[in-house]
Amino acid sequence: DAWYANLAADSLQWNMKFHKFSGCPDEEDMFVTGVGIGVYSPRPQSLIFDNGARTLLHTVAINVKDDGVFFPGCEKGPCLGDGSLELVVDNIPIVRPGDYSFPGSGGIRVVAYNILGECSRKWYDYVEPEESVYDSIQEELNRDLFVSQKAPIDFLMEGKGEMVNSEICTGWVKERMEHGDLFSQAGAWSTVHIVTPTVNFHIEYRQNSVEANDVCSYHSLDTWMSKITPDLKDQDWQGILGET
Protein backbone atom coordinates (compact mmCIF):
# COMPACT_ATOMS: atom_id res chain seq x y z
CA ASP A 1 0.00 0.00 0.00
CA ALA A 2 1.12 3.56 -0.68
CA TRP A 3 -0.32 7.00 0.04
CA TYR A 4 0.01 9.82 -2.49
CA ALA A 5 -0.91 13.50 -2.44
CA ASN A 6 -3.50 13.90 -5.17
CA LEU A 7 -3.94 17.62 -4.50
CA ALA A 8 -2.15 19.98 -2.15
CA ALA A 9 -3.24 23.63 -1.97
CA ASP A 10 -3.41 26.32 0.70
CA SER A 11 -6.97 25.43 1.75
CA LEU A 12 -7.12 21.74 0.79
CA GLN A 13 -5.09 18.54 1.14
CA TRP A 14 -6.43 15.47 -0.68
CA ASN A 15 -4.53 12.20 -0.31
CA MET A 16 -5.26 8.74 -1.73
CA LYS A 17 -4.12 5.25 -0.75
CA PHE A 18 -3.48 2.72 -3.53
CA HIS A 19 -3.70 -1.03 -2.99
CA LYS A 20 -2.67 -3.78 -5.42
CA PHE A 21 -5.13 -6.69 -5.65
CA SER A 22 -3.89 -10.10 -6.69
CA GLY A 23 -5.68 -11.99 -9.44
CA CYS A 24 -6.44 -8.88 -11.48
CA PRO A 25 -5.21 -8.39 -15.05
CA ASP A 26 -1.81 -6.74 -15.41
CA GLU A 27 -1.92 -2.96 -15.14
CA GLU A 28 -5.54 -3.20 -13.92
CA ASP A 29 -4.78 -4.40 -10.40
CA MET A 30 -4.28 -1.11 -8.56
CA PHE A 31 -7.27 0.52 -6.85
CA VAL A 32 -7.81 3.38 -4.41
CA THR A 33 -8.91 2.00 -1.02
CA GLY A 34 -8.42 5.07 1.16
CA VAL A 35 -9.04 8.79 0.86
CA GLY A 36 -7.92 11.51 3.26
CA ILE A 37 -9.17 15.10 3.05
CA GLY A 38 -8.01 18.08 5.10
CA VAL A 39 -9.80 21.43 4.87
CA TYR A 40 -7.78 24.45 5.96
CA SER A 41 -8.42 28.11 6.59
CA PRO A 42 -6.73 30.53 4.17
CA ARG A 43 -3.21 31.62 5.05
CA PRO A 44 -3.01 35.01 6.84
CA GLN A 45 -2.74 37.94 4.46
CA SER A 46 -0.99 40.41 6.78
CA LEU A 47 2.62 41.15 5.85
CA ILE A 48 3.33 41.75 9.53
CA PHE A 49 1.74 38.67 11.08
CA ASP A 50 1.91 36.17 8.21
CA ASN A 51 4.15 33.34 9.37
CA GLY A 52 3.04 30.92 6.68
CA ALA A 53 0.82 28.99 9.08
CA ARG A 54 -2.65 27.73 8.29
CA THR A 55 -5.36 26.23 10.50
CA LEU A 56 -6.81 22.76 9.98
CA LEU A 57 -10.60 23.12 10.11
CA HIS A 58 -11.90 19.65 9.26
CA THR A 59 -10.59 16.18 8.44
CA VAL A 60 -12.37 13.43 6.53
CA ALA A 61 -11.13 9.87 6.02
CA ILE A 62 -12.91 7.34 3.81
CA ASN A 63 -11.46 3.87 4.20
CA VAL A 64 -12.05 0.28 3.21
CA LYS A 65 -11.96 -1.49 6.57
CA ASP A 66 -10.10 -4.57 5.30
CA ASP A 67 -8.75 -4.80 1.74
CA GLY A 68 -8.91 -8.61 1.86
CA VAL A 69 -12.51 -8.98 3.10
CA PHE A 70 -15.62 -8.50 0.97
CA PHE A 71 -19.27 -8.12 2.00
CA PRO A 72 -18.64 -8.69 5.74
CA GLY A 73 -22.20 -7.76 6.67
CA CYS A 74 -23.77 -5.49 9.28
CA GLU A 75 -24.49 -6.22 12.91
CA LYS A 76 -27.68 -4.15 13.22
CA GLY A 77 -29.52 -2.45 10.41
CA PRO A 78 -27.98 -1.18 7.17
CA CYS A 79 -24.34 -0.13 7.08
CA LEU A 80 -22.21 1.43 4.39
CA GLY A 81 -20.84 -0.96 1.77
CA ASP A 82 -22.33 -3.96 3.57
CA GLY A 83 -19.85 -3.39 6.39
CA SER A 84 -16.79 -2.76 4.20
CA LEU A 85 -16.75 1.05 4.33
CA GLU A 86 -15.96 3.46 7.17
CA LEU A 87 -15.86 7.25 7.30
CA VAL A 88 -14.17 9.29 10.02
CA VAL A 89 -15.10 12.97 10.14
CA ASP A 90 -13.28 15.13 12.69
CA ASN A 91 -12.37 11.92 14.56
CA ILE A 92 -16.01 10.74 14.65
CA PRO A 93 -16.56 7.36 12.94
CA ILE A 94 -19.50 6.88 10.56
CA VAL A 95 -20.47 3.41 9.37
CA ARG A 96 -24.20 3.82 8.67
CA PRO A 97 -26.07 5.71 5.96
CA GLY A 98 -27.26 9.15 6.97
CA ASP A 99 -27.04 12.92 6.70
CA TYR A 100 -24.37 14.21 9.08
CA SER A 101 -23.66 17.89 9.83
CA PHE A 102 -20.67 19.37 11.63
CA PRO A 103 -21.42 23.10 12.05
CA GLY A 104 -18.14 24.38 13.51
CA SER A 105 -15.39 26.18 11.56
CA GLY A 106 -17.49 27.04 8.54
CA GLY A 107 -19.36 23.74 8.56
CA ILE A 108 -19.07 20.42 6.82
CA ARG A 109 -21.83 18.03 5.74
CA VAL A 110 -21.61 14.35 4.87
CA VAL A 111 -24.41 12.55 3.02
CA ALA A 112 -23.82 8.80 2.67
CA TYR A 113 -26.10 6.05 1.40
CA ASN A 114 -26.09 2.63 -0.26
CA ILE A 115 -27.15 2.41 -3.89
CA LEU A 116 -28.06 0.07 -6.68
CA GLY A 117 -25.24 -0.64 -9.09
CA GLU A 118 -27.30 1.09 -11.78
CA CYS A 119 -27.22 4.32 -9.75
CA SER A 120 -23.44 4.43 -9.46
CA ARG A 121 -21.79 7.32 -11.30
CA LYS A 122 -19.19 6.85 -13.95
CA TRP A 123 -15.75 8.12 -12.93
CA TYR A 124 -14.31 11.24 -14.48
CA ASP A 125 -10.98 13.06 -14.33
CA TYR A 126 -11.13 16.65 -13.13
CA VAL A 127 -12.41 18.96 -15.86
CA GLU A 128 -12.19 22.68 -15.21
CA PRO A 129 -15.61 24.33 -15.60
CA GLU A 130 -16.31 27.32 -17.79
CA GLU A 131 -15.43 30.62 -16.09
CA SER A 132 -19.09 31.68 -15.95
CA VAL A 133 -19.95 28.66 -13.80
CA TYR A 134 -17.95 30.04 -10.87
CA ASP A 135 -20.32 33.00 -10.49
CA SER A 136 -22.89 30.87 -8.64
CA ILE A 137 -20.61 28.26 -7.07
CA GLN A 138 -20.29 29.88 -3.63
CA GLU A 139 -24.06 30.26 -3.34
CA GLU A 140 -24.53 26.62 -4.34
CA LEU A 141 -21.96 25.39 -1.82
CA ASN A 142 -23.61 27.37 0.97
CA ARG A 143 -26.99 25.91 0.02
CA ASP A 144 -25.59 22.36 -0.11
CA LEU A 145 -24.40 22.66 3.48
CA PHE A 146 -27.92 22.80 4.93
CA VAL A 147 -30.54 20.06 4.77
CA SER A 148 -33.28 22.72 4.90
CA GLN A 149 -32.09 23.95 1.50
CA LYS A 150 -30.99 20.72 -0.15
CA ALA A 151 -32.47 17.35 0.70
CA PRO A 152 -30.29 14.20 0.61
CA ILE A 153 -32.31 12.75 -2.28
CA ASP A 154 -31.36 15.81 -4.37
CA PHE A 155 -27.70 14.81 -4.19
CA LEU A 156 -28.60 11.42 -5.63
CA MET A 157 -30.53 12.95 -8.52
CA GLU A 158 -27.76 15.37 -9.55
CA GLY A 159 -26.12 14.40 -12.80
CA LYS A 160 -28.42 11.43 -13.38
CA GLY A 161 -27.20 11.30 -16.96
CA GLU A 162 -23.86 10.07 -15.59
CA MET A 163 -25.45 7.04 -13.91
CA VAL A 164 -24.64 3.54 -15.12
CA ASN A 165 -28.33 3.04 -15.95
CA SER A 166 -30.40 6.16 -15.29
CA GLU A 167 -33.70 4.56 -16.35
CA ILE A 168 -33.55 1.78 -13.77
CA CYS A 169 -32.10 4.12 -11.14
CA THR A 170 -34.82 6.73 -11.63
CA GLY A 171 -37.47 4.15 -10.78
CA TRP A 172 -35.54 3.12 -7.67
CA VAL A 173 -35.15 6.75 -6.59
CA LYS A 174 -38.89 7.39 -6.97
CA GLU A 175 -39.55 4.48 -4.61
CA ARG A 176 -37.10 5.95 -2.09
CA MET A 177 -38.85 9.33 -2.31
CA GLU A 178 -42.28 7.76 -1.84
CA HIS A 179 -41.20 5.73 1.19
CA GLY A 180 -38.63 8.16 2.60
CA ASP A 181 -36.21 5.30 3.16
CA LEU A 182 -33.01 6.27 1.32
CA PHE A 183 -30.91 5.71 4.45
CA SER A 184 -32.59 2.37 5.22
CA GLN A 185 -31.30 0.65 2.10
CA ALA A 186 -28.86 -2.21 2.41
CA GLY A 187 -26.23 -2.57 -0.29
CA ALA A 188 -22.65 -3.40 -1.14
CA TRP A 189 -22.03 -0.21 -3.16
CA SER A 190 -22.23 3.26 -1.62
CA THR A 191 -22.17 6.94 -2.54
CA VAL A 192 -20.75 9.64 -0.28
CA HIS A 193 -21.02 13.42 -0.68
CA ILE A 194 -18.63 15.67 1.27
CA VAL A 195 -19.78 19.32 1.36
CA THR A 196 -17.58 22.16 2.63
CA PRO A 197 -17.67 25.95 2.09
CA THR A 198 -14.88 25.71 -0.52
CA VAL A 199 -15.23 22.32 -2.24
CA ASN A 200 -17.63 19.42 -2.67
CA PHE A 201 -16.44 15.83 -3.13
CA HIS A 202 -18.33 12.95 -4.72
CA ILE A 203 -17.17 9.44 -3.78
CA GLU A 204 -18.34 6.18 -5.35
CA TYR A 205 -17.48 3.00 -3.47
CA ARG A 206 -17.63 -0.38 -5.25
CA GLN A 207 -16.55 -3.90 -4.35
CA ASN A 208 -16.42 -7.16 -6.27
CA SER A 209 -15.53 -10.64 -5.04
CA VAL A 210 -16.22 -12.70 -8.17
CA GLU A 211 -13.19 -13.74 -10.20
CA ALA A 212 -14.30 -14.67 -13.71
CA ASN A 213 -13.91 -13.43 -17.28
CA ASP A 214 -11.04 -11.08 -16.43
CA VAL A 215 -12.99 -9.61 -13.50
CA CYS A 216 -11.12 -9.81 -10.20
CA SER A 217 -11.87 -9.21 -6.53
CA TYR A 218 -11.33 -5.60 -5.55
CA HIS A 219 -12.44 -2.61 -3.49
CA SER A 220 -12.53 0.76 -5.23
CA LEU A 221 -13.03 4.37 -4.13
CA ASP A 222 -13.52 6.77 -7.04
CA THR A 223 -13.36 10.36 -5.82
CA TRP A 224 -13.72 13.66 -7.62
CA MET A 225 -14.42 17.31 -6.85
CA SER A 226 -17.96 18.15 -7.94
CA LYS A 227 -17.79 21.87 -7.07
CA ILE A 228 -14.96 24.24 -6.13
CA THR A 229 -14.86 27.96 -5.36
CA PRO A 230 -12.90 30.49 -7.44
CA ASP A 231 -10.58 30.99 -4.45
CA LEU A 232 -9.53 27.32 -4.43
CA LYS A 233 -9.28 27.31 -8.22
CA ASP A 234 -6.82 30.21 -8.12
CA GLN A 235 -4.53 28.66 -5.50
CA ASP A 236 -1.30 26.91 -6.45
CA TRP A 237 -2.07 23.21 -6.97
CA GLN A 238 0.57 20.62 -6.17
CA GLY A 239 0.39 16.83 -6.15
CA ILE A 240 -0.76 14.39 -8.82
CA LEU A 241 -3.73 16.50 -9.93
CA GLY A 242 -1.75 19.72 -9.80
CA GLU A 243 0.89 18.31 -12.15
CA THR A 244 -1.52 16.93 -14.79
Sequence and secondary structure as in RCSB ss.txt:
>XXXX:A:sequence
DAWYANLAADSLQWNMKFHKFSGCPDEEDMFVTGVGIGVYSPRPQSLIFDNGARTLLHTVAINVKDDGVFFPGCE
KGPCLGDGSLELVVDNIPIVRPGDYSFPGSGGIRVVAYNILGECSRKWYDYVEPEESVYDSIQEELNRDLFVSQK
APIDFLMEGKGEMVNSEICTGWVKERMEHGDLFSQAGAWSTVHIVTPTVNFHIEYRQNSVEANDVCSYHSLDTWM
SKITPDLKDQDWQGILGET
>XXXX:A:secstr
 EEEEEEEETTEEEEEEEEE TTS TTS EEEEEEEEEEE      TTT  S   EEEEEEEEES TT      S
SS  GGGGTEEEEETTEEE S EEEEE STT EEEEEEEE GGG B         GGGGGGHHHHHHHHT TTTS
 HHHHHHTTGGGBSSHHHHHHHHHHHHHHT GGG   SEEEEEEE SSEEEEEEEEEE   BTTB  EEEEEEEE
EEE HHHHHS  BHHHHT 
